[in-house]
Amino acid sequence: MEETYIDSLDPEKLLQCPYDKNHQIRACRFPYHLIKCRKNHPDVANKLATCPFNARHQVPRAEISHHISSCDDKSCIEQDVVNQGRNLGQETLAESTWQCPPCDEDWDKDLWEQTSTPFVWGTANYCGNNSPASNIVMEHKSNLASGMRVPKSLPYVLPWKNNGNAQ
């Protein structure tokens, strides 16, 4: 059995496609080919079932239960389950002593006690009773150097602002 397992791992070994018997594919490309061929042959794909232990095994639906009981890859999975069960039995799981750190944050309180004003594009100063809901723009300042002004229009025409004029 070990020889067949090593032989099946050879990436250059040619495998026959279950969807088209004329296709011979290298083992390293086989999973990719199965996906592609499954899409190209949906009629054959409906007649085949995929092995739960190895997705490379495409078996006729009527024979899947027999294949599952005799699949070579089943022993590898069962061995992993047995080993995992042993590891859980040997290890004593210690209860976690981690505790969530105390949280003294109050975002609502922080919002009302906020001394700086929120950033709003194109405005400079706000005033009010420090409530976020009652911020009022007092003056409009520009960060441009003196003698410069903000353009009144964009250097190009936006398609939805064309007003039906063709250019």
C-alpha positions, -999 to +999 in steps of 0.1 A: +000+000+000+029+024+008+042+020-028+008+030-043+006+060-019+041+072-030+032+065-066+001+086-063+021+116-050+043+117-082+034+151-098+044+138-133+021+107-131-006+108-158-042+104-146-073+098-167-100+125-166-133+111-153-153+135-176-134+127-209-116+094-211-093+109-239-078+134-214-045+123-197-034+149-172-004+152-150-012+147-113+000+182-104-025+198-128-054+173-121-074+194-096-074+224-120-084+202-149-113+186-129-128+220-123-125+231-159-138+197-173-167+197-148-179+230-163-174+217-199-193+184-193-223+192-171-241+161-183-214+138-171-208+159-139-245+152-129-238+115-130-207+116-108-203+122-071-172+135-053-154+114-026-155+132+008-120+120+015-103+131-017-119+156-042-099+140-070-120+109-068-151+113-090-172+082-087-206+073-103-234+082-079-246+046-076-211+035-064-203+063-040-213+044-008-191+015-018-162+039-027-165+056+007-162+023+025-132+012+006-114+045-002-076+045+005-077+081+016-102+072+043-075+055+064-054+087+064-084+107+077-093+081+103-057+080+115-058+118+119-091+116+139-076+089+162-044+110+168-065+141+175-086+121+200-054+109+218-040+144+220-072+158+235-072+130+261-036+136+271-038+173+274-056+187+303-072+219+291-066+246+317-094+270+323-086+304+310-080+330+337-082+359+313-106+386+322-118+415+301-101+447+313-124+473+329-138+498+304-142+533+317-148+549+282-180+568+276-182+579+240-214+599+245-199+618+275-167+625+255-188+639+226-206+664+249-173+674+267-155+679+234-135+712+234-123+711+198-148+715+170-152+688+143-136+693+109-159+704+082-145+711+047-146+747+037-153+762+071-130+775+097-148+785+130-178+773+149-195+786+179-224+775+201-230+758+234-204+730+227-232+707+215-225+689+183-261+694+172-259+732+175-227+740+156-232+772+136-208+786+110-196+820+121-172+830+094-158+816+062-121+816+060-099+804+032-065+789+037-053+804+004-026+831+004-037+867+001-046+878-034-057+843-044-093+831-046-111+798-049-122+791-085-160+795-091-161+766-115-142+734-123-117+735-152-139+710-170-176+704-175-192+675-156-214+653-178-245+658-156-240+696-155-240+699-192-276+712-193-282+694-226-256+714-245-236+693-269-198+699-270 
